[in-house]
Amino acid sequence: MRIIFKLFATLQDYLPPEAKKTNALSLEIDEATTVEQIVKRFSLPEKLVHLVLIDGSFVPPAERAGRVLREGETLAIWPPVAGG
């Protein structure tokens, strides 16, 4: 099945070169793939995986290991951001 995977800000560095212009990548994944498995697949540092959204809905840290992705969903991840 296919999902859209998006990384923002400094996390974009973990995307392959062809995806960095749009910060998005179309991924083919197995049906039982979880958010946590995608984070590990791209070797994202856990401390940088701050805001996680699936189709615009927040996924709390405690639910990421068990949240199975579905066909056509968009997984978006942001690092912590600081303002001034």
C-alpha positions in Angstrom: 0.0 0.0 0.0 1.1 3.6 -0.5 1.4 6.6 1.9 2.8 10.1 1.6 5.7 10.7 4.1 6.7 14.4 4.8 9.5 15.7 6.9 9.9 19.4 7.8 12.7 21.8 8.8 15.9 20.1 9.8 14.4 16.6 9.4 14.3 17.1 5.6 18.0 16.1 5.6 16.8 12.5 6.2 14.9 12.4 2.9 16.5 11.1 -0.3 17.7 13.9 -2.6 14.8 13.6 -5.0 12.3 14.3 -2.2 14.0 17.3 -0.6 12.5 19.9 -3.0 8.9 19.0 -2.0 9.8 17.6 1.5 7.5 14.6 0.5 8.0 11.1 -0.5 5.5 8.5 -1.7 6.3 5.3 0.1 5.2 1.7 -0.5 4.7 0.0 2.9 3.4 -3.2 4.3 -0.2 -3.2 5.7 0.9 -3.5 9.3 3.5 -0.7 9.2 3.4 1.7 12.2 4.5 5.3 12.6 7.4 4.1 14.8 8.6 1.7 12.1 8.7 4.6 9.6 10.7 6.7 12.0 13.2 3.9 12.5 13.3 3.1 8.7 14.6 6.7 8.1 16.8 6.7 11.2 15.2 9.8 12.6 16.6 10.7 16.0 13.8 10.2 18.5 14.5 13.5 20.2 13.9 15.3 16.9 10.5 13.5 16.2 8.4 16.1 18.0 5.1 16.8 16.2 3.6 13.8 14.3 0.5 14.2 12.3 -1.5 11.7 10.2 -3.8 13.5 7.8 -3.6 16.6 10.1 -4.4 14.7 13.3 -1.9 14.7 16.1 -0.4 11.3 17.1 0.8 11.4 20.7 4.2 9.8 21.5 2.5 6.9 23.5 0.5 5.9 20.4 3.2 6.0 17.7 4.4 2.4 18.2 0.9 1.0 17.8 -0.6 3.4 15.2 -0.8 1.4 12.0 -0.8 3.5 8.8 -3.5 3.1 6.2 -3.6 3.3 2.4 -3.4 6.9 1.2 -2.7 8.6 4.5 -0.1 11.3 4.9 2.4 11.1 7.7 4.1 14.4 8.5 6.8 14.9 11.1 8.3 18.2 12.5 11.2 18.6 14.9 10.9 20.8 18.0 11.0 24.5 16.9 12.0 27.5 18.9 10.9 31.1 18.3 12.2 34.4 19.4 
